[in-house]
Amino acid sequence: MSDIVPASPSADTAHGAPLVLFNSMTRSLEDFRPIDPAMVRLYSCGPTVYNFAHLGNLRAYVFTDTLRRTLNWKGWATTHVINITDVGHLTSDADAGEDKMEAAALAQSRSIWDIAAFYTDAFKADLAGLNILSPSLWSVATDHIQDMIAFARILEERGSTYQLEGGLYFDTATVPDYGRLAGHRGDETVGRIADVEGKRHPADFAIWRSSAPGADRQMEWDSPWGRGAPGWHLECSVMSLKYLGAQFDIHTGGIDHREIHHCNEIAQNQAYNETSRTGANLWMHNNFLVDRGGKMSKSKGGFATLPGLIERGVHPLAYRLLCLSSHYRSELEFSGEALSAALIRLKRLILAVAQLKARVGALPWLAPTLEMTATRGASLSYQRGVIEEPLGARARAMIGAFDAALSADLMTPQALPLLEEALTAKGMEAEERLRLAASFDLALGLNLLTLDRRALALRPAAASLADEEVESLLDERQAARLEKNYARSDALRERLNDAGVEVMDGDALRWEWRPHL
């Protein structure tokens, strides 16, 4: 039997070039053809909400949001599910260590439910800061415990599991081609999986973990295998099946999930559905965020979260732009220099848009499209149609080039220069250029037409001056310049510079904060 569900013969793209995506299962580029052209179904592994999301984790959601926006921009509606893991994820991804949620609750002397609620809200705030579209459904693991027990019982009835003292384990020899997604699994990968006495095969993994006698767990439930909690891999199989069906279009996640978690998820899917199909037609993974300079090391005074970035005076959308500047399947170098360059690039884009808006004046087509974005009352494809309707041949050729870049496996590093070219195109009306930017930004998600230049200049938490003090010193410096007291003017400029303020003579903004990187 084929690993994928055949697409409908009418599943062609609504706009432009055929969409080609990289399938981790086959390690090849494939034409994307949805199972149902009326609705693309997409599942993304969500966070374990025991702490703030790491910047490396957030790269996965920028990638998935770009994928979803591209699908929408090209004319497909999407149903997108992201799970929230609030139980079962051990401190090692390979069935070893403590439950991350239990460990965090103990360390912070708080209820595990409070921990989950706090960090779920923090994660959603991070996504909002990065302008990532909310999923169609947030699926919370602890809301599906009975579904997981029912799923596990089916696996048991079909002979795919066996019970040990520590709980119920999945027998990986009962499914075809286990571990195919990971490619060759060497001793190093297998060595990451916990060696539990009684396991039939090294790669076998826990479906249900029975609580040890005398264990003081905040989260545990009764089950046919004793009181305990589900294994981490179980939840994604259960929730994707419940909300998207036995075989859906695309499953996304970080490349760290490719070796173990997604292999185990696939094995569960195959055993439950009694098929060689994996659960998704395409498995897509983004590569790592690489920190060679220690910028994300707390011991070196670095920062590893979006709130930490904001405290340094870097706008979240600069990090989004940094992610878009590299292809999602390439490693992304993280450094202060790269962040500064991304922030400068974003400021130039916003300035170019602001200058065009000043020339054009009222934009009657903009407000309705922004309202549609906010309410999700219409697809990005419909908004694109409203924006692009009056454009001429030259602008449409630029749209074609942008579409070709996105359609080539989300090649955003090639798409961004096309945006910059559109904003500065000579011989093209200002409003046409704005319409191009608005259309491109539906896919890129940088909020170019609504973000204010001043909003980009965040005050670093360590800044020694308040905004009002900066304004007062600038007024004093201006007075000194009018009096031709240049020594005083230079001294004030030096004081502002030492306080992390960039003085911008001749610019209406007058000044901005310099990020502490």
JOGINOR-V817817 format. One record per helix or strand. SS is the DSSP state (alpha for helix, beta for strand). FROM is the first residue (numbers start at 0). LEN is the number of residues. Records with the same first field share a line. If there is no record, write none. Layout:
SS->FROM-LEN, FROM-LEN
This chain:
beta->19-4, 27-4, 39-5, 47-1, 53-1, 77-8, 89-3, 95-4, 136-4, 160-4, 166-4, 204-6, 220-1, 227-3, 247-7, 279-7, 288-2, 304-1, 331-2, 407-1, 500-3, 510-3
alpha->54-19, 99-9, 111-18, 140-17, 171-3, 179-3, 186-5, 231-13, 254-3, 260-13, 297-3, 305-6, 315-9, 335-25, 363-12, 379-9, 392-15, 411-12, 429-15, 452-4, 466-16, 485-13
